[in-house]
Each structure stands twice: as C-alpha cells, then as structure tokens.
C-alpha cells in the first residue's frame, strides 16, 4: 500500500494511493475506434489509470474557521452515507440528452457520431515534451510523470493529426491545450463522462448516451465559483478519515479556481469529492470544488478511471 503526504485544510494527513477503474487500450494509434467501442470492466490491478493526490492539493474547509486561506481545490463536502452505497440510477437518455451527448463527444474528440468516446493519453516516460504548435522544433514546456501528487500523468485527447495529439492540459488558464507525440504515450479509451449542472445542483454519469448514475451536488459560492468548462480526472485519493471534510474519496480535476490562486499551500486545484456535511448538498457551499455524497463518490471511485472527462455546464 502506498501513501502520500497531503495537506487538508491546513494540517498534514496521510492519504492512501488509490487505483481507479481501468480504461481499455485504444485499438489503433491512428483513426477512430469502431462505433460502439466499450471500456473494459473496472479491475483492481493498477494499469494506466492510477492516481493519488499529494501535498498541496487545494481543499475546501468544513468549518468557517478554516476559510482564511486563499485558493480552491479538493474541497470539504457532504454525504451522510459514508460507507454505504446507493443503487445506481440507470436507464437511457432521452432524445434531447442523446443529442447533447453527441455534441459533447464531437467537441472533445473531433469525431462526431462514432459513439466511441474519448481517448486518454498516459505518459510512458518520466517526462513529456509539450508543444504549442504541432511540429514545432522545440517544446513549449515539459511535464513530469508521475505528477506533483504521485499519479501517472494523463491528458485528455482532443484531436489526432498523424503522429501528433492535441491534448487538454492540467494547467492555468483552464482550457489550455498543447501538442504531444503519440510515441510518448499509451492511449486508452473511455465512453464514460461526468456532467455537472450547477444551475440544477446535479451531476450525471454517462456511458455514451446511457445514464449510469445521477445525484445532487454542492458547488462554489458566488465569490469562489465552480468554473464552467471541460476537465478530466487527474488523480484519486482516499482521505485517512472517510467521515472527514473530504468524505470517502476525492478526484482531482485538471482545472483551477478562477478567483483563488492558492489554497492550503496548494495551487487552487478543483476536485470532485465526498463530504461530512450532507446538509450542504444542493447549495452553493464550496470554494469552487464539487461536493457529492459519500455513496456517490464511492461509486465513482469504483467505476471511473483517471482521465475520465468532466463537463461543468455554464
């Protein structure tokens, strides 16, 4: 079992490295997978979808006294059902939802109408070169793998062009993209995605057009909002106390608070996580993160992989 030192609300705690669900390896390194391609069932062994939040992951405070620090990130949340798991809500999306699914997948992959989901790129070596322009002679920046929190470095693939991939980057400003080489990564595929609707205080997990699970959320306050956009899971951590402010699990996101540049020593990173305050679910209560019930975050930890796309509606 692996551990990492992680800062929660101003004090250090030991967080357990968690292996998330696993994505299928892409059938080819060029072109789209066949229509209807499905991810492999989740399995316990670590492959390309492991993660861990580390020291400096930004968090929200459960109590008013902990709100002095600037930043947003993996926030304290709600969910009275710690240790219990609600049954998944299943069924098929309606025609309007299916159309929205197709639009979202097309925007994220550049391949409309295939139903094949999106690809996730996992870095093979200890570092990866990222280029601002495809085919540039020198890299724009280099990113390490594992990332700062001990998780394998992954990117959400937005477009393929020969030996190049345009990927969504886990950096400021939110929505930043860059180009990497296909030879530097292992490609996996998922048809899963999470959508968060702040106006309705709800999340929905999809497998293609099919609804797997839905539930209520808490979002950011007016002065520390949850920013709309497209993100992906970057790491998964199990807090030392499932009855604490993070609940049972916390998924780090690739995005950051638009108003807080740091939080509890971290960079203001956003997250989706559980909570110890069920009453806050369905309200604007956080520093920017999305809080869900502990039964919901436990289900996500068992069924969703690092790299899974997350769309926060505007």
C-alpha positions in Angstrom: 0.0 0.0 0.0 1.3 3.4 -0.9 0.8 6.7 0.9 1.4 10.3 0.2 1.6 13.4 2.4 -1.4 15.6 1.5 -2.4 18.9 3.0 -6.0 19.0 4.1 -7.4 22.3 5.4 -4.1 23.5 6.9 -2.9 20.2 8.5 -1.0 17.3 7.1 -2.6 13.9 6.8 -1.5 10.7 5.2 -3.6 9.8 2.2 -3.7 6.4 0.5 -2.9 5.9 -3.1 -6.0 4.6 -4.9 -6.2 2.6 -8.1 -9.2 3.8 -10.1 -11.1 1.9 -12.8 -9.1 0.9 -15.9 -9.6 2.1 -19.4 -9.3 -0.1 -22.5 -6.2 0.3 -24.6 -7.0 2.0 -27.9 -7.4 -0.4 -30.8 -5.1 1.6 -33.0 -2.9 4.7 -32.8 -4.5 6.3 -35.9 -8.1 7.0 -36.6 -11.2 6.4 -34.5 -12.2 3.2 -32.8 -15.1 1.3 -34.3 -18.6 2.6 -33.4 -19.9 1.3 -30.1 -16.4 0.5 -28.6 -16.8 0.0 -24.9 -14.4 0.3 -22.0 -13.2 -2.8 -20.2 -14.8 -3.6 -16.8 -13.1 -1.9 -13.8 -10.4 -4.1 -12.3 -8.3 -3.8 -9.2 -4.8 -4.2 -10.6 -3.0 -1.0 -11.4 -2.5 -0.2 -15.1 -2.8 3.1 -16.8 -5.4 4.7 -14.5 -3.9 5.1 -11.1 -3.7 8.3 -9.1 -3.1 10.0 -5.8 -3.5 13.5 -4.6 -0.4 14.8 -2.9 0.9 17.6 -0.7 -0.6 20.9 -1.8 -3.8 19.7 -3.3 -6.2 22.5 -2.7 -9.1 21.8 -0.4 -12.2 23.4 1.0 -12.8 23.9 4.7 -15.6 22.1 6.5 -15.8 24.8 9.1 -15.9 28.6 9.0 -12.6 28.9 10.8 -10.7 27.2 8.1 -11.8 29.6 5.3 -9.0 32.1 5.8 -6.6 30.6 3.2 -6.8 31.8 -0.4 -7.4 29.1 -3.0 -9.9 26.4 -4.1 -9.3 22.8 -4.7 -10.3 19.4 -3.3 -13.0 20.8 -1.0 -14.8 19.6 2.1 -18.1 18.2 1.2 -21.3 16.5 2.1 -22.6 12.9 2.1 -24.1 11.3 5.2 -24.0 7.9 3.6 -20.3 7.2 4.3 -19.5 3.5 3.9 -22.9 2.8 2.2 -23.6 2.8 -1.5 -26.8 3.8 -3.1 -28.1 1.9 -6.0 -27.0 3.3 -9.4 -29.6 5.1 -11.4 -29.7 3.5 -14.8 -31.6 4.0 -18.0 -31.3 5.5 -21.4 -31.1 9.2 -22.0 -33.9 10.8 -24.0 -33.5 12.2 -27.5 -32.5 15.6 -26.2 -29.9 14.1 -23.9 -28.6 11.9 -26.7 -28.1 14.9 -29.0 -26.2 16.7 -26.2 -24.1 13.6 -25.7 -23.2 13.6 -29.4 -22.3 17.3 -29.4 -20.1 16.9 -26.3 -18.3 13.9 -27.7 -17.7 15.7 -31.0 -16.3 18.7 -29.3 -14.0 16.6 -27.1 -12.7 14.2 -29.8 -13.2 15.8 -33.2 -15.1 12.7 -34.3 -18.8 13.3 -34.3 -21.3 10.4 -34.3 -18.9 7.5 -33.7 -20.1 6.7 -30.2 -16.6 5.6 -29.5 -16.0 8.0 -26.6 -12.7 9.8 -26.0 -9.1 8.8 -25.7 -6.8 9.4 -22.7 -3.0 9.6 -23.2 -0.8 8.2 -20.3 2.8 9.3 -20.4 5.3 6.5 -20.8 8.5 8.0 -19.5 9.5 10.2 -16.6 8.8 13.4 -18.6 6.9 14.5 -21.7 7.5 17.4 -24.0 4.5 19.6 -24.8 4.5 21.8 -27.9 2.4 25.0 -28.5 2.3 24.2 -32.2 2.1 20.8 -33.9 5.6 20.1 -35.4 7.4 22.9 -33.6 11.1 22.4 -33.4 11.3 23.0 -29.6 8.9 22.2 -26.8 6.9 24.8 -25.0 7.2 23.1 -21.7 8.0 19.7 -20.1 5.8 18.0 -17.6 6.9 15.2 -15.2 5.3 11.8 -14.7 4.2 10.9 -12.0 2.6 14.4 -11.5 3.2 16.5 -8.4 0.8 14.4 -6.4 2.3 11.0 -7.3 -0.2 10.0 -10.0 0.6 8.9 -13.5 0.5 11.9 -15.9 -2.5 11.7 -18.2 -4.1 14.0 -20.7 -7.5 14.1 -22.4 -7.1 13.8 -26.2 -9.0 16.4 -28.2 -7.6 15.7 -31.7 -5.3 13.4 -33.6 -3.2 14.6 -36.6 -0.7 11.9 -37.8 1.9 11.4 -35.1 0.6 14.3 -33.1 -2.1 14.7 -30.4 -3.7 17.9 -29.3 -4.5 17.4 -25.6 -6.2 19.3 -22.8 -3.6 20.3 -20.2 -3.9 20.4 -16.4 -2.6 24.0 -16.2 -3.8 27.5 -15.9 -5.7 29.0 -17.6 -8.5 26.4 -17.7 -9.0 25.0 -21.1 -5.3 25.3 -22.2 -4.2 22.8 -24.8 -0.9 21.7 -26.3 0.5 19.1 -28.7 2.3 15.9 -27.8 3.7 13.0 -29.8 1.8 9.7 -29.9 5.0 7.8 -29.4 5.4 9.3 -25.9 2.1 8.0 -24.5 -0.1 5.0 -24.2 -3.6 5.6 -25.5 -6.7 4.3 -23.7 -10.4 4.9 -24.4 -13.4 5.6 -22.3 -17.1 6.2 -23.2 -17.7 7.4 -19.7 -18.0 11.1 -18.7 -19.4 13.2 -15.8 -21.6 16.2 -16.4 -22.2 18.7 -13.6 -25.1 21.2 -13.9 -24.6 23.9 -11.2 -27.9 25.5 -12.0 -29.7 22.3 -11.0 -27.2 21.2 -8.4 -26.9 17.8 -10.1 -24.3 15.5 -11.6 -24.9 12.8 -14.2 -22.5 10.0 -15.2 -22.9 8.7 -18.7 -21.7 5.7 -20.6 -22.2 7.1 -24.2 -25.9 8.1 -24.2 -26.8 5.9 -21.3 -27.2 7.4 -17.8 -25.4 5.3 -15.2 -25.9 7.5 -12.1 -27.2 10.9 -11.1 -27.3 12.8 -7.9 -27.1 16.1 -6.1 -24.0 18.3 -5.7 -22.8 21.4 -3.8 -20.9 24.0 -5.8 -18.9 27.1 -5.3 -20.1 30.2 -3.6 -20.6 33.4 -5.6 -17.2 34.7 -4.7 -15.5 31.4 -5.2 -17.5 29.9 -8.1 -17.2 26.5 -9.8 -16.0 27.5 -13.2 -17.7 26.0 -16.3 -15.6 24.1 -18.7 -14.3 20.7 -19.8 -11.9 18.9 -17.4 -10.7 15.4 -16.6 -9.8 13.4 -13.5 -6.0 13.7 -12.7 -5.7 11.7 -9.5 -7.7 9.8 -7.0 -7.1 9.9 -3.2 -8.6 8.1 -0.2 -8.5 10.5 2.8 -7.5 9.0 6.1 -10.9 9.6 7.7 -13.9 8.9 5.5 -16.0 10.9 7.9 -13.8 14.0 7.4 -14.3 17.0 5.2 -13.3 15.2 2.0 -15.6 12.2 2.6 -14.6 8.8 1.3 -12.7 9.8 -1.8 -11.5 12.8 -3.8 -10.9 13.0 -7.5 -8.5 15.8 -8.5 -9.6 17.8 -11.6 -7.4 19.4 -14.4 -8.9 22.8 -13.7 -8.3 25.6 -11.1 -10.3 28.2 -9.3 -10.8 31.4 -11.3 -10.6 33.5 -8.1 -8.2 31.8 -5.7 -4.6 31.3 -6.8 -3.7 29.1 -3.8 -5.4 27.2 -1.1 -3.9 25.5 2.0 -0.5 25.5 0.3 -1.7 24.2 -3.0 -2.4 25.8 -6.4 -6.2 26.2 -6.1 -6.9 22.9 -7.9 -10.5 21.9 -8.3 -11.9 18.5 -7.3 -14.9 16.3 -7.0 -15.1 14.7 -3.6 -17.2 13.4 -0.7 -18.1 15.3 2.4 -19.0 15.3 6.1 -21.8 17.8 5.7 -24.8 16.3 3.9 -26.9 19.4 4.6 -24.7 21.5 2.2 -25.6 19.3 -0.8 -27.8 21.2 -3.1 -26.4 24.6 -2.2 -23.5 26.9 -3.1 -21.2 26.0 -0.2 -17.7 25.4 -1.5 -14.6 27.3 -2.5 -15.1 26.0 -6.1 -15.0 22.3 -5.9 -17.9 20.0 -6.5 -19.1 18.1 -3.4 -21.1 14.9 -3.7 -22.5 12.4 -1.2 -20.1 9.7 0.0 -22.1 6.9 -1.6 -21.8 8.8 -5.0 -18.1 9.4 -4.7 -17.5 5.8 -3.6 -19.4 4.6 -6.7 -17.3 6.9 -8.9 -14.0 5.7 -7.4 -15.1 2.1 -8.2 -16.3 2.8 -11.7 -14.5 5.8 -13.2 -10.9 6.0 -14.3 -8.3 8.7 -14.1 -8.7 10.7 -17.4 -12.5 10.5 -17.4 -13.9 13.7 -18.9 -15.8 16.0 -16.7 -18.0 18.8 -18.1 -19.2 21.6 -15.9 -22.1 23.4 -17.6 -22.1 27.2 -17.8 
